[in-house]
Amino acid sequence: MSQNIETLVKEIEAADAGSRPSYEPQLSRMIDEMEARGEKVPTAAKCLHEELVNEKIEAQFDNMPV
């Protein structure tokens, strides 16, 4: 599974900024599955997930009328 998450992290890092937040649910699911099996989740994956969550939150505010 570690190989799959590393591949996904590379794919997300290569993606354009507009599409990155759409990867968050998939990455979150992979992290949850690894933790449930007692596997060590790579630090890079955890950090990237946090970035994606923040990007998703910021995107919501970008669409708010002022």
VMD Tcl script that draws the C-alpha trace (Angstrom):
set ca {
  {0.00 0.00 0.00}
  {2.91 2.32 0.73}
  {3.81 2.20 -2.97}
  {0.30 3.27 -3.97}
  {0.27 6.25 -1.63}
  {3.70 7.35 -2.83}
  {2.47 7.17 -6.43}
  {-0.61 9.23 -5.53}
  {1.52 11.83 -3.73}
  {3.69 12.24 -6.86}
  {0.58 12.52 -9.04}
  {-0.88 15.22 -6.78}
  {2.39 17.15 -6.67}
  {2.48 17.13 -10.49}
  {-1.16 18.24 -10.82}
  {-2.12 21.82 -11.52}
  {-3.24 23.93 -8.58}
  {-6.90 23.93 -9.64}
  {-7.28 20.16 -9.58}
  {-5.24 19.37 -6.46}
  {-8.12 19.69 -3.96}
  {-10.09 17.02 -5.84}
  {-7.49 14.44 -4.75}
  {-8.13 15.04 -1.04}
  {-10.85 12.39 -0.52}
  {-8.75 9.69 -2.20}
  {-5.63 10.57 -0.21}
  {-7.64 10.76 3.01}
  {-9.09 7.30 2.37}
  {-5.64 5.82 1.71}
  {-4.23 7.36 4.90}
  {-7.19 6.06 6.94}
  {-6.79 2.55 5.49}
  {-3.07 2.48 6.23}
  {-3.60 3.67 9.80}
  {-6.36 1.09 10.33}
  {-3.92 -1.66 9.32}
  {-1.27 -0.26 11.64}
  {1.00 0.79 8.79}
  {3.20 3.86 9.02}
  {1.88 6.65 6.82}
  {4.66 8.58 5.07}
  {5.14 12.07 6.50}
  {5.01 13.54 2.99}
  {1.53 12.09 2.51}
  {0.27 13.52 5.82}
  {1.69 16.96 5.03}
  {0.24 16.92 1.53}
  {-3.16 15.93 2.90}
  {-3.08 18.89 5.27}
  {-2.19 21.19 2.35}
  {-5.08 19.82 0.29}
  {-7.55 20.34 3.14}
  {-6.37 23.94 3.48}
  {-6.62 24.48 -0.29}
  {-10.18 23.13 -0.25}
  {-11.14 25.50 2.58}
  {-9.56 28.48 0.81}
  {-11.35 27.60 -2.42}
  {-14.69 27.81 -0.60}
  {-13.91 31.35 0.55}
  {-12.77 32.42 -2.92}
  {-16.33 31.96 -4.15}
  {-17.97 34.01 -1.41}
  {-19.42 37.37 -2.40}
  {-17.96 40.36 -0.63}
}
mol new
graphics top color blue
foreach p $ca { graphics top sphere $p radius 0.5 }
foreach p [lrange $ca 0 end-1] q [lrange $ca 1 end] { graphics top cylinder $p $q radius 0.2 }
display resetview
